[in-house]
Amino acid sequence: MDWFSQLLSGGHTSYVGAAFGITAVLIAVELVALRLRFKAARVDRP
């Protein structure tokens, strides 16, 4: 978690980077969830 401490100690710009990183992670999680949901739907409906 060294990169996180560097972001916190970076200043105002680090908050923008952290927000962007968190948003990117949330988008990735949503995409994975949708993919798993579609796979489950395909399995349930042959």
VODOKOL-81489 format. One record per atom (N, C-alpha, C, O, CB): z, x, y; residue number from 1; residue in three letters. Coordinates in Angstrom, 2 decimals. Atoms other than C-alpha are relative to their C-alpha. Glycine has a CB too. Layout:
<sites>
<<Z, X, Y>, NUM, "ALA">
...
</sites>
This chain:
<sites>
<<0.00, 0.84, -1.20>, 1, "MET">
<<0.00, 0.00, 0.00>, 1, "MET">
<<0.00, 0.87, 1.25>, 1, "MET">
<<0.45, 0.42, 2.31>, 1, "MET">
<<1.22, -0.95, 0.01>, 1, "MET">
<<0.02, -0.88, -1.17>, 2, "ASP">
<<-0.51, 2.98, 2.33>, 2, "ASP">
<<-0.93, -0.55, 1.07>, 2, "ASP">
<<-0.65, -0.44, 2.26>, 2, "ASP">
<<-0.43, 1.41, -0.40>, 2, "ASP">
<<0.96, 0.53, -0.98>, 3, "TRP">
<<-3.50, 1.29, 3.94>, 3, "TRP">
<<0.63, -1.13, 0.80>, 3, "TRP">
<<0.31, -1.30, 1.98>, 3, "TRP">
<<-1.27, -0.50, -0.71>, 3, "TRP">
<<-0.64, 1.11, -0.70>, 4, "PHE">
<<-1.33, -1.72, 4.82>, 4, "PHE">
<<0.95, 0.52, 1.07>, 4, "PHE">
<<0.99, -0.02, 2.18>, 4, "PHE">
<<0.76, -0.91, -0.99>, 4, "PHE">
<<-0.91, -0.58, -0.99>, 5, "SER">
<<1.29, 0.43, 6.55>, 5, "SER">
<<-0.79, 0.63, 1.14>, 5, "SER">
<<-0.36, 0.60, 2.29>, 5, "SER">
<<0.92, 1.06, -0.66>, 5, "SER">
<<0.84, -0.58, -1.05>, 6, "GLN">
<<-1.51, 2.20, 8.41>, 6, "GLN">
<<-0.52, -1.12, 0.91>, 6, "GLN">
<<-0.60, -0.93, 2.13>, 6, "GLN">
<<-1.19, 0.79, -0.62>, 6, "GLN">
<<0.47, 1.11, -0.82>, 7, "LEU">
<<-2.83, -1.18, 9.56>, 7, "LEU">
<<1.11, -0.48, 0.92>, 7, "LEU">
<<0.88, -0.76, 2.10>, 7, "LEU">
<<-0.49, -1.16, -0.89>, 7, "LEU">
<<-1.11, 0.50, -0.81>, 8, "LEU">
<<0.62, -2.26, 10.75>, 8, "LEU">
<<0.32, 0.97, 1.13>, 8, "LEU">
<<0.72, 0.53, 2.21>, 8, "LEU">
<<1.24, -0.21, -0.87>, 8, "LEU">
<<-0.33, -0.99, -1.02>, 9, "SER">
<<1.12, 1.00, 12.67>, 9, "SER">
<<-1.20, 0.29, 0.91>, 9, "SER">
<<-1.08, 1.07, 1.86>, 9, "SER">
<<0.49, 1.29, -0.66>, 9, "SER">
<<1.20, -0.30, -0.78>, 10, "GLY">
<<-2.43, 0.98, 14.06>, 10, "GLY">
<<0.01, -0.61, 1.38>, 10, "GLY">
<<-0.47, 0.00, 2.33>, 10, "GLY">
<<-1.22, -0.47, -0.74>, 10, "GLY">
<<0.00, 0.65, -1.31>, 11, "GLY">
<<-1.86, -1.49, 16.88>, 11, "GLY">
<<-0.74, -1.32, -0.03>, 11, "GLY">
<<-0.80, -1.99, -1.07>, 11, "GLY">
<<-0.62, 0.92, 1.04>, 11, "GLY">
<<0.64, 1.32, -0.11>, 12, "HIS">
<<-3.79, -4.52, 18.10>, 12, "HIS">
<<-1.23, -0.09, -0.89>, 12, "HIS">
<<-1.46, -1.11, -1.53>, 12, "HIS">
<<-0.39, -0.28, 1.46>, 12, "HIS">
<<1.22, 0.01, 0.80>, 13, "THR">
<<-7.03, -3.55, 16.35>, 13, "THR">
<<0.32, -0.21, -1.48>, 13, "THR">
<<-0.47, -0.81, -2.21>, 13, "THR">
<<-0.79, 1.30, 0.20>, 13, "THR">
<<-0.36, 0.12, 1.41>, 14, "SER">
<<-5.19, -3.39, 13.02>, 14, "SER">
<<0.21, -1.46, -0.38>, 14, "SER">
<<-0.08, -1.86, -1.50>, 14, "SER">
<<1.27, 0.82, -0.29>, 14, "SER">
<<-0.21, 1.41, 0.31>, 15, "TYR">
<<-4.26, -7.06, 13.28>, 15, "TYR">
<<-1.34, -0.70, -0.24>, 15, "TYR">
<<-1.44, -1.56, -1.12>, 15, "TYR">
<<0.76, -0.70, 1.15>, 15, "TYR">
<<1.32, 0.57, 0.21>, 16, "VAL">
<<-7.94, -7.95, 13.60>, 16, "VAL">
<<-0.53, 0.41, -1.37>, 16, "VAL">
<<-1.09, -0.41, -2.10>, 16, "VAL">
<<-0.99, 0.45, 1.12>, 16, "VAL">
<<0.45, -0.48, 1.30>, 17, "GLY">
<<-8.72, -5.79, 10.57>, 17, "GLY">
<<0.75, -0.67, -1.13>, 17, "GLY">
<<0.17, -1.02, -2.15>, 17, "GLY">
<<0.17, 1.51, -0.09>, 17, "GLY">
<<-0.80, 0.64, 1.03>, 18, "ALA">
<<-5.86, -7.28, 8.59>, 18, "ALA">
<<-0.42, -1.45, -0.18>, 18, "ALA">
<<-0.51, -1.95, -1.30>, 18, "ALA">
<<1.50, 0.09, 0.34>, 18, "ALA">
<<0.42, 1.40, 0.07>, 19, "ALA">
<<-6.94, -10.82, 9.46>, 19, "ALA">
<<-1.35, -0.11, -0.70>, 19, "ALA">
<<-1.57, -1.01, -1.51>, 19, "ALA">
<<-0.08, -0.61, 1.41>, 19, "ALA">
<<1.32, 0.02, 0.64>, 20, "PHE">
<<-10.52, -10.02, 8.45>, 20, "PHE">
<<0.13, 0.28, -1.50>, 20, "PHE">
<<-0.53, -0.36, -2.31>, 20, "PHE">
<<-0.94, 1.03, 0.66>, 20, "PHE">
<<-0.21, -0.34, 1.41>, 21, "GLY">
<<-9.32, -8.44, 5.19>, 21, "GLY">
<<0.58, -1.17, -0.78>, 21, "GLY">
<<0.15, -1.47, -1.89>, 21, "GLY">
<<0.91, 1.21, -0.13>, 21, "GLY">
<<-0.63, 1.15, 0.67>, 22, "ILE">
<<-7.12, -11.42, 4.34>, 22, "ILE">
<<-1.02, -1.12, -0.16>, 22, "ILE">
<<-1.07, -1.78, -1.20>, 22, "ILE">
<<1.22, -0.50, 0.80>, 22, "ILE">
<<1.03, 1.04, 0.08>, 23, "THR">
<<-9.99, -13.80, 5.13>, 23, "THR">
<<-0.99, 0.31, -1.11>, 23, "THR">
<<-1.40, -0.58, -1.86>, 23, "THR">
<<-0.73, -0.15, 1.35>, 23, "THR">
<<0.94, -0.41, 1.04>, 24, "ALA">
<<-12.32, -11.81, 2.88>, 24, "ALA">
<<0.60, -0.23, -1.39>, 24, "ALA">
<<-0.09, -0.69, -2.30>, 24, "ALA">
<<-0.41, 1.48, 0.17>, 24, "ALA">
<<-0.68, 0.19, 1.29>, 25, "VAL">
<<-9.76, -11.92, 0.05>, 25, "VAL">
<<0.06, -1.49, -0.34>, 25, "VAL">
<<-0.20, -1.88, -1.48>, 25, "VAL">
<<1.43, 0.60, 0.02>, 25, "VAL">
<<-0.08, 1.44, 0.25>, 26, "LEU">
<<-9.29, -15.68, 0.45>, 26, "LEU">
<<-1.36, -0.56, -0.39>, 26, "LEU">
<<-1.45, -1.39, -1.29>, 26, "LEU">
<<0.53, -0.73, 1.25>, 26, "LEU">
<<1.36, 0.46, 0.34>, 27, "ILE">
<<-13.07, -16.24, 0.38>, 27, "ILE">
<<-0.34, 0.41, -1.43>, 27, "ILE">
<<-0.92, -0.38, -2.19>, 27, "ILE">
<<-1.04, 0.57, 1.00>, 27, "ILE">
<<0.29, -0.47, 1.36>, 28, "ALA">
<<-13.34, -14.12, -2.78>, 28, "ALA">
<<0.75, -0.84, -1.02>, 28, "ALA">
<<0.20, -1.20, -2.06>, 28, "ALA">
<<0.38, 1.49, -0.15>, 28, "ALA">
<<-0.79, 0.82, 0.92>, 29, "VAL">
<<-10.53, -16.11, -4.42>, 29, "VAL">
<<-0.62, -1.38, -0.15>, 29, "VAL">
<<-0.69, -1.92, -1.25>, 29, "VAL">
<<1.46, -0.12, 0.50>, 29, "VAL">
<<0.63, 1.32, 0.06>, 30, "GLU">
<<-12.25, -19.38, -3.52>, 30, "GLU">
<<-1.27, 0.04, -0.85>, 30, "GLU">
<<-1.51, -0.87, -1.64>, 30, "GLU">
<<-0.33, -0.50, 1.41>, 30, "GLU">
<<1.24, -0.12, 0.78>, 31, "LEU">
<<-15.56, -18.16, -5.00>, 31, "LEU">
<<0.32, 0.12, -1.48>, 31, "LEU">
<<-0.34, -0.50, -2.31>, 31, "LEU">
<<-0.81, 1.22, 0.46>, 31, "LEU">
<<-0.39, -0.15, 1.40>, 32, "VAL">
<<-13.84, -17.10, -8.23>, 32, "VAL">
<<0.51, -1.33, -0.55>, 32, "VAL">
<<0.18, -1.70, -1.68>, 32, "VAL">
<<1.09, 1.10, -0.16>, 32, "VAL">
<<-0.53, 1.29, 0.45>, 33, "ALA">
<<-12.01, -20.44, -8.43>, 33, "ALA">
<<-1.14, -0.99, -0.24>, 33, "ALA">
<<-1.13, -1.72, -1.23>, 33, "ALA">
<<0.99, -0.58, 1.04>, 33, "ALA">
<<1.14, 0.90, 0.17>, 34, "LEU">
<<-15.27, -22.36, -7.94>, 34, "LEU">
<<-0.79, 0.37, -1.24>, 34, "LEU">
<<-1.24, -0.51, -1.99>, 34, "LEU">
<<-0.91, 0.03, 1.24>, 34, "LEU">
<<0.76, -0.45, 1.16>, 35, "ARG">
<<-17.00, -20.23, -10.57>, 35, "ARG">
<<0.71, -0.41, -1.29>, 35, "ARG">
<<0.07, -0.89, -2.23>, 35, "ARG">
<<-0.20, 1.53, 0.03>, 35, "ARG">
<<-0.75, 0.39, 1.19>, 36, "LEU">
<<-14.22, -20.85, -13.09>, 36, "LEU">
<<-0.04, -1.51, -0.18>, 36, "LEU">
<<-0.10, -2.01, -1.31>, 36, "LEU">
<<1.47, 0.49, 0.10>, 36, "LEU">
<<0.03, 1.46, 0.08>, 37, "ARG">
<<-14.26, -24.56, -12.23>, 37, "ARG">
<<-1.33, -0.47, -0.57>, 37, "ARG">
<<-1.37, -1.38, -1.40>, 37, "ARG">
<<0.25, -0.63, 1.39>, 37, "ARG">
<<1.32, 0.38, 0.51>, 38, "PHE">
<<-18.01, -24.79, -12.86>, 38, "PHE">
<<-0.11, 0.35, -1.48>, 38, "PHE">
<<-0.69, -0.41, -2.26>, 38, "PHE">
<<-1.12, 0.70, 0.80>, 38, "PHE">
<<0.04, -0.38, 1.41>, 39, "LYS">
<<-17.62, -22.89, -16.15>, 39, "LYS">
<<0.77, -1.01, -0.84>, 39, "LYS">
<<0.31, -1.39, -1.92>, 39, "LYS">
<<0.57, 1.42, -0.20>, 39, "LYS">
<<-0.80, 0.97, 0.74>, 40, "ALA">
<<-14.88, -25.29, -17.25>, 40, "ALA">
<<-0.74, -1.33, -0.10>, 40, "ALA">
<<-0.70, -1.99, -1.14>, 40, "ALA">
<<1.38, -0.21, 0.68>, 40, "ALA">
<<0.75, 1.26, 0.01>, 41, "ALA">
<<-17.05, -28.28, -16.29>, 41, "ALA">
<<-1.14, 0.07, -1.00>, 41, "ALA">
<<-1.41, -0.90, -1.71>, 41, "ALA">
<<-0.54, -0.33, 1.41>, 41, "ALA">
<<1.10, -0.15, 0.95>, 42, "ARG">
<<-19.96, -26.92, -18.31>, 42, "ARG">
<<0.51, -0.05, -1.43>, 42, "ARG">
<<-0.16, -0.59, -2.31>, 42, "ARG">
<<-0.75, 1.33, 0.25>, 42, "ARG">
<<-0.56, 0.01, 1.36>, 43, "VAL">
<<-17.71, -26.42, -21.34>, 43, "VAL">
<<0.41, -1.41, -0.38>, 43, "VAL">
<<0.22, -1.82, -1.53>, 43, "VAL">
<<1.21, 0.97, -0.10>, 43, "VAL">
<<-0.46, 1.35, 0.30>, 44, "ASP">
<<-16.26, -29.93, -21.07>, 44, "ASP">
<<-1.17, -0.95, -0.22>, 44, "ASP">
<<-1.05, -1.92, -0.98>, 44, "ASP">
<<0.89, -0.52, 1.13>, 44, "ASP">
<<1.15, 0.90, 0.12>, 45, "ARG">
<<-19.72, -31.51, -20.74>, 45, "ARG">
<<-1.18, 0.75, -0.63>, 45, "ARG">
<<-1.95, 1.40, 0.08>, 45, "ARG">
<<-0.40, -0.57, 1.38>, 45, "ARG">
<<1.10, -0.72, 0.69>, 46, "PRO">
<<-22.13, -30.12, -23.36>, 46, "PRO">
<<-1.37, -0.62, 0.30>, 46, "PRO">
<<-2.38, -0.14, -0.20>, 46, "PRO">
<<0.25, 0.02, -1.52>, 46, "PRO">
</sites>
